[in-house]
Structures are given as C-alpha cells and as structure tokens.
Amino acid sequence: MISQLSWKVGGQQGEGIDSTGEIFSTTLNRMGYHLYSYRHFSSRIKGGHTNNNIRISSKEVRSISDHINILVAFDQETIDVNAHELVSDGVILADAKFKPTKPEGIEAALIQVPFTEIAQEHGSKLMKNMVAVGASARLMHLHSQDFEDMIYKMFIRKGQEIVDSNIQALLAGYEYIQNKSEFIEGDFELEKVEKRDQLYLIGNDAIAFGALNAGVRFMAAYPITPASDIMEYMIQHLPSVKGTVIQTEDEIAAVTMAIGSNYAGARSFTSSSGPGLSLMMESIGLSGMTETPLVIVDAMRGGPSTGLPTKQEQSDLMQMIYGTHGDIPKIILSPTDVEDAFYLTTKAFNLADKYQLPVIVLSDLQMSLGKQTTPVYDLSKVTIDRGKMITDQIADENGDYYERYEITEDGISSRPIPGVKGGIHHVTGVEHNSIGTPNEGSVNRKAQMDKRMLKVKDFSLDKPFKVNGEKESELLIISFLSVNGAVDEAVERIDNNITVIHMRQLFPVPIEALRPYLDGAKKISVIEQNYTGQLFNIIKMNYGGHDKMDTFVKYDGTPFKPVEIEDYINDIL
Amino acid sequence: MATFKDFRNHVKPNWCPGCGHFSIQAAIQRAAANNGIEPEELALISGIGCSGRVSGYIKSYGFHATHGRSLPLAQGVKMANDDLTVVASGGDGDGFAIGMGHTVHALKRNIDITYIVMDNQIYGLTKGQTSPSSSTGFVTKSTPDGSIEAPIVPIKTAMASGATFVAQSVSSDIKGLTKIIEEAMNHKGFSFVAVFSPCVTYNKVNTYDWFKEHIVPIDTIEDYDETDSNAVTRHINEHEGMLTGILYRDTERKSYSEYIDGYLDETLVERELKLEQDQFDDIMAAFK
C-alpha cells in the first residue's frame, strides 16, 4: 500500500492524451484523492510528443513528483522520452500495437496491453483511452465502479450505447491487468481515502471564476498560450450573467477596451502572456496616469520574444514592475496556489477600484495550466468594493468641471463615471490639473505626480505573503507561484530550521513586512524560474543583505522537481 | 434641454487660427444639442495629435487616450454603458497609420459608436511629416522628394471593411457636417465620418479652395442610392474618393450588442454584480 504515486500518459498530440488524463483524474478527484497535474505539450495541433502527468496522493500535493511510477504509452517515443523518469519498480503499460521496447538500462517493467485491439473489439479504436484508464485503475487497486459512473456522466448525452461500449472497453482493460497481476511486482495499491467535496481545476479557471465573481461582465482579450483558457472560460460563462467577451484585433485593443469599459464604470479586464503584456505597456501607463482602474492577468511562459510558448518560466516580473515608461503607481499580485488564485483575483478588482490604478495578477504556465485539487470556494468570502466611484448625480452648483483629480490626503479622488450629472471632467494621458485639463506646469506636475504615487506608497495586503516558519531561521526561502509547492515539499524532507515565504504581493515590494524574516535569517535564498533571478534582485534592491543572499534559478522550461530544490538546500546548508 | 452652448467649456483650443478642426468641434457640439443629448450623456474619446485635443474642448465626458487607440477605448465605453452617446475622434495619422488595425476592426465589429476622422493629410503636431492620406508626390519634411506611396482613401477602406454607415464632408461645410454627425449618432451601429480638415500651417496643397474645387457632393449624382454598396463603391472609385455626403447606409445589420442575448437589458453599470449562491454553486460544479 502506498500513499502517493505519479502516473503519466503519453502519445502523439491530437491522439486523445488529454482526455485520457481527464477521465482518469476527474474520477480520482471524486473519489477524494489529492491531485496535481502537469501537461507537456508543444506549439502544434497534431503530432509531436505530448504527455499528461498526474500525481495522485492520499495527502495534499502541490508539486510534480521527482519520479513517475506508471507510464502509459501510446507510442515508442513516449517510452524513449519518459522511461528514465520511472522508479526502478515502476511499470510501463504500452500499447502492444506498436511492439514496444524498453530502452537500455531501464529497470521498470514493461507490460504490453493490446489497448488498440481491445478497443477495436468493443467498437472503435478511439476507446483505447478507456482501456488504458481501466488498466491503470486495476493496477492501483481502485474500484471500477467509480470510473463507470464517470463514463456515464460524461457520455450519457451521446446515448446509452456509447456509455455501454466505453464501459465495456474500460472493464476489458481492467480485467486484462487483473489476469496479469501475478506478473506485476511493484506495489501500486493506493491507500483508500474518504470521499470529499473538492474542486479539481487549472489556475486559469480559478482566476477566471474569480473575475466572474468580482463582477466582471465584459472582457476584451486576444488569444495566447498559456492565457487563452481565461478568455475561453469567460466566453463560456459570461452569457449566463448576460455578459460578453470581445476577441480583439490585438492586445493593445484588448487592454485599451478594458480601460474604456472600466472608465465607464464596468468592471472588465484582459488576460495575456509576456508578448501581449509587452504590447500593452503604453496603455498600462495610460491607466496609471489617468487613474483608471484596470486588472490584467499575465500568465507567464518562457521568454524572450516568442521564447518557449508552451513551457514554464517566471521571467516577466521585471517587465511587470518596470515596463511602462514614466513612473506610475501599480500593484502586482501573485497567488500562492489555485485556491488563492480565486480569492486574490477577486481582491485585485477591489484594489484596482479602490486605488484607481493597474493591478497585475501574475500566474505562470504551470499554475495556469496544471490541474490540481483544492477546497471548494466560499462565496461569503467574496466582497465587491467599488471604492470612490460615483454613480449618482452630484449637486452641480456652478456648472463647472468636476475635480476628478482633486489632491486629497490619501491621494485618492472621487471618480464619477460618464452619465453622471454634475460629474463632467476631462481625462487625459497628458499631465493634467485637478479637473483633468492638460497642464504641464512644474508646480502642478509635482503635485499630481505626488498624488498618484502616494496612493500605494505604503500599500500592503493584509497578508502580503504566506509564511511557514519562524522569523529566526537557518535559511529563509522565498518563492512565488507554482515554485511554492516544490519548495514546500523539499523543505519538508529536510530536518533544519528553514522558513518559507510564498509571495502574494510582489509590488509594491512589502519590504517592511518581510524585514523581520530577512533580518532573522542566517541565509536567504530566492528560488525562481528565470535566468537572472528577477525576484532575488528586486528583494536585494529593496533590502540589501548582499552578504547572505543567494538565488537558485531554473530556465530550461520545465517546472522544479522537489528533489532539485532539496539537493540545492543540502548543498548550501 | 441642452443647447450647443451647454457643450462649451472654459478651455481655449490651441489649434492654429483658421484650422479646420474648429468647425468640426462646433459641428459635434451642435449635432449633440440638436439630437437632444445632455452633456453628461456624451462621451468623447480622442486620440493623439492636434485633433486629439478635441475631447478637452467640448463640455462632455472626455477621454484623451493614447496615439491611435481612441477606437478600442470608445468601444469599451459603449460596451459598459449603452445609454451613452459615444463619439471617437482623431486625425488621419491616428486612425489610418498607428491605429489602422483598430479602424478596420471597429468597422467590421459594428459597435454603436460614431467615429469622426479629422483628416488634414499631414502630421501637424509633429510639425509637418507625410501622413497615410497624403497624395503621391506630396512634399513634406519626411518626403522631401515627394511621397512615393499611394494614399489611403478612407471611405474606400471603410466600404471594404464592412461599414454600415459611411459619410464624408469638409470642415468648411458646418451645416452639412452637423447634419451628418446627427445622423451618424442616430445610426444603430458603427458610423464612419471622414472629414477633410485643412491644415493651414503645414498643408499648402489641400487647402479650403482646393477642396471647394475637388469635392463632389452626392446630390449632384443622379439616382444615387446610399443603400447599394456596389454602386456606392463604384461612385467612390469614379470620383477618386472625393464624394461628400452620407455615402452609404446599411439599415439591415444590427449593431454588435444587439446580437448578444440579453446584453442590452440593463447596462453593465446598473447591474448587481455579486452572484447568487445557487448561481455560484452551479458554475463551480463544473470543477468537480
């Protein structure tokens, strides 16, 4: 009996690899297992190796695993590319059709299963996925009934006949392994778990669901990997609240449309990845300069230029902080996990409205596309606060322009939206006075710049980071987004006084909140996925601590495995 | 009810004396008043350049955006609040150079806003460079030997991009232009209004007199049918883009938002934003 294992299915892109993983993992989610998945794919539609790696555990998991236990292969390439990740007592379940062979030096067992042949016997070779799911389920000593229920749910609208043939294919795979079980040496029997009400979703869906709950009824966006799912989620769900999405001509139009809509009083946003964000930079400056609320989601992928469009990286941080010409106030947030992605996104809209500035919600490819289990979301924890937005008529005594950019104690001024009588004012990206009229005078310039920057000068979230450990530590590790999970798992394996911080607020840098932990640490390491150590440099710039600060980076496009971080920590401690 | 005087503000335009833009500003103010719009119901979104300043010279809600981006911003405003009359405005550089992509897509999208291009065939604010609508051979600071490119003919682009309302005028004809803008504001869909607006400082070729000689009002054309797109396109080609008047009107196609079920029931601004618990549970169930 084991508490966790890692299952990977691979084949050619377009061959149904994703749906195999989907059926398998959705069933496991309903059974109550904790899951964490990673999809390896490339920028093409058909062909090319793709795989879906799902970690299954009876306890919480937040990272991919160091090794895989079961590899389901629909082609030889899957074996050649992935077999080295198998533990020595692991197993390869390979379609007998392609006459699979084991690369030299691989100790894991190779079991040929006639996936395609069995599927054909039951009506269609397309059902080879079901055979593979059945075989895998038996290998892990899982009940077939849960999978049968899932098949029913997924296919009943296509008719009972389709349901029956898929169940037959599943059971045939199940039985095939049952009959072979005496030849299987490894232990793949998963600990049983209690059924739990939990969600299983990708970060992008968590963010999009957050936006929907924050009150977004209009979105403007342009497709890009790995952010498109956010737009697609909104396209699917906005109609139920009579909302809509415009797929624009480019990212510049998307962000500017979102600014226009926010200016007019509707919560709207856009989502993109690094290349799109590069195009949006001028408009992000417009939002900052005109104090128009704006939320942008940046799901990071490998850069620069087209870079690694389908691979993991965290290299947009510097661009997000410094990308716009001129100085503007802005807030950059990074959810600690998929649960936080929902709540922090709803919060982002409140912050944008409250402080009237751009708020960037960062994600990375692994968080955006990696599916994971998480507790159900709680609607009562969602609040909608529009800040100093004015929607009702204002007493208009002298008929003059409204002081939209009035200098106030906290820098935040009231914001009547178009349509409000008595609220007429001008808005411009040119430096302007309190009623929004262009004014390049030096006294006015300084006053308005000070006003804008004051808004978030001392800004801090209630919880600018999630901390696990003491202020005094042998080692303080700082990470953000999907690296968090791998760090946690590595640290759990090491018996030492290590404190871990998962950043939620990246900018303004919450340096005062961090300071006691930075001061109390004998060593500090920032672990992140980019070449230059962007977060490491940002913290160093704000804190100093050059003598005790280190960074551990990875930029090969693959997510950190816990063992890589474990080895690194053991090296420096 | 508001008069055109209610659309005046305290700001003195920084345009050169004699600039064509003054008349366009006046025509917008008159058209809004004639249509019975109150100043707070008008949102005027402009781009960058001499023309871009117009949003600051009219008393209404105004947003002076980035170069070339007045259209996406204006479309966002309209999507948020359909009760507003939304006018986007900019120059030929703004709309046909840096913002051309947005122009073509706004035309094909057909959101219910009015787009007024103040076309002076030159870059004025940067002191006299060639523009997308400058004629071949036109001498400017950036084309000292005369432009070797073909000019963009805005109304042709509009017709080719699926426009549902295309009009053209000269800024000197305030009366005609006012009427056109009134109709453009009333058109349910994207209205494209190209206005020749002479630059008295940098364009010594396309002057008020030059336009007087070259324009062809459509009422001088026998049996002109503004709903026949093939005929309209032929007339535009025959007269080398110099036609004026309301050139084309598609009365059948609905505006963008009218195609979206329930979108116009209530403006986004008026809506209750928090989901009901059962709605929340239903949507979240997809993650289980």
Boltz contact constraints between the chains, C-beta under 6 A:
constraints:
  - contact:
      token1: [A, 199]
      token2: [B, 287]
      max_distance: 6.0
  - contact:
      token1: [A, 201]
      token2: [B, 287]
      max_distance: 6.0
  - contact:
      token1: [A, 213]
      token2: [B, 275]
      max_distance: 6.0
  - contact:
      token1: [A, 215]
      token2: [B, 273]
      max_distance: 6.0
  - contact:
      token1: [A, 217]
      token2: [B, 268]
      max_distance: 6.0
  - contact:
      token1: [A, 218]
      token2: [B, 79]
      max_distance: 6.0
  - contact:
      token1: [A, 218]
      token2: [B, 268]
      max_distance: 6.0
  - contact:
      token1: [A, 237]
      token2: [B, 283]
      max_distance: 6.0
  - contact:
      token1: [A, 242]
      token2: [B, 262]
      max_distance: 6.0
  - contact:
      token1: [A, 242]
      token2: [B, 263]
      max_distance: 6.0
  - contact:
      token1: [A, 244]
      token2: [B, 260]
      max_distance: 6.0
  - contact:
      token1: [A, 244]
      token2: [B, 263]
      max_distance: 6.0
  - contact:
      token1: [A, 249]
      token2: [B, 101]
      max_distance: 6.0
  - contact:
      token1: [A, 249]
      token2: [B, 105]
      max_distance: 6.0
  - contact:
      token1: [A, 253]
      token2: [B, 72]
      max_distance: 6.0
  - contact:
      token1: [A, 253]
      token2: [B, 102]
      max_distance: 6.0
  - contact:
      token1: [A, 256]
      token2: [B, 69]
      max_distance: 6.0
  - contact:
      token1: [A, 256]
      token2: [B, 72]
      max_distance: 6.0
  - contact:
      token1: [A, 256]
      token2: [B, 73]
      max_distance: 6.0
  - contact:
      token1: [A, 257]
      token2: [B, 72]
      max_distance: 6.0
  - contact:
      token1: [A, 257]
      token2: [B, 75]
      max_distance: 6.0
  - contact:
      token1: [A, 257]
      token2: [B, 76]
      max_distance: 6.0
  - contact:
      token1: [A, 260]
      token2: [B, 73]
      max_distance: 6.0
  - contact:
      token1: [A, 260]
      token2: [B, 76]
      max_distance: 6.0
  - contact:
      token1: [A, 260]
      token2: [B, 77]
      max_distance: 6.0
  - contact:
      token1: [A, 261]
      token2: [B, 76]
      max_distance: 6.0
  - contact:
      token1: [A, 261]
      token2: [B, 79]
      max_distance: 6.0
  - contact:
      token1: [A, 261]
      token2: [B, 80]
      max_distance: 6.0
  - contact:
      token1: [A, 264]
      token2: [B, 77]
      max_distance: 6.0
  - contact:
      token1: [A, 264]
      token2: [B, 80]
      max_distance: 6.0
  - contact:
      token1: [A, 264]
      token2: [B, 81]
      max_distance: 6.0
  - contact:
      token1: [A, 265]
      token2: [B, 80]
      max_distance: 6.0
  - contact:
      token1: [A, 265]
      token2: [B, 269]
      max_distance: 6.0
  - contact:
      token1: [A, 266]
      token2: [B, 80]
      max_distance: 6.0
  - contact:
      token1: [A, 266]
      token2: [B, 268]
      max_distance: 6.0
  - contact:
      token1: [A, 266]
      token2: [B, 269]
      max_distance: 6.0
  - contact:
      token1: [A, 282]
      token2: [B, 66]
      max_distance: 6.0
  - contact:
      token1: [A, 286]
      token2: [B, 66]
      max_distance: 6.0
  - contact:
      token1: [A, 379]
      token2: [B, 277]
      max_distance: 6.0
  - contact:
      token1: [A, 379]
      token2: [B, 280]
      max_distance: 6.0
  - contact:
      token1: [A, 384]
      token2: [B, 273]
      max_distance: 6.0
  - contact:
      token1: [A, 384]
      token2: [B, 274]
      max_distance: 6.0
  - contact:
      token1: [A, 418]
      token2: [B, 43]
      max_distance: 6.0
  - contact:
      token1: [A, 418]
      token2: [B, 61]
      max_distance: 6.0
  - contact:
      token1: [A, 418]
      token2: [B, 84]
      max_distance: 6.0
  - contact:
      token1: [A, 419]
      token2: [B, 81]
      max_distance: 6.0
  - contact:
      token1: [A, 419]
      token2: [B, 84]
      max_distance: 6.0
  - contact:
      token1: [A, 421]
      token2: [B, 40]
      max_distance: 6.0
  - contact:
      token1: [A, 424]
      token2: [B, 40]
      max_distance: 6.0
  - contact:
      token1: [A, 424]
      token2: [B, 61]
      max_distance: 6.0
  - contact:
      token1: [A, 426]
      token2: [B, 56]
      max_distance: 6.0
  - contact:
      token1: [A, 426]
      token2: [B, 62]
      max_distance: 6.0
  - contact:
      token1: [A, 427]
      token2: [B, 63]
      max_distance: 6.0
  - contact:
      token1: [A, 428]
      token2: [B, 64]
      max_distance: 6.0
  - contact:
      token1: [A, 429]
      token2: [B, 66]
      max_distance: 6.0
  - contact:
      token1: [A, 437]
      token2: [B, 11]
      max_distance: 6.0
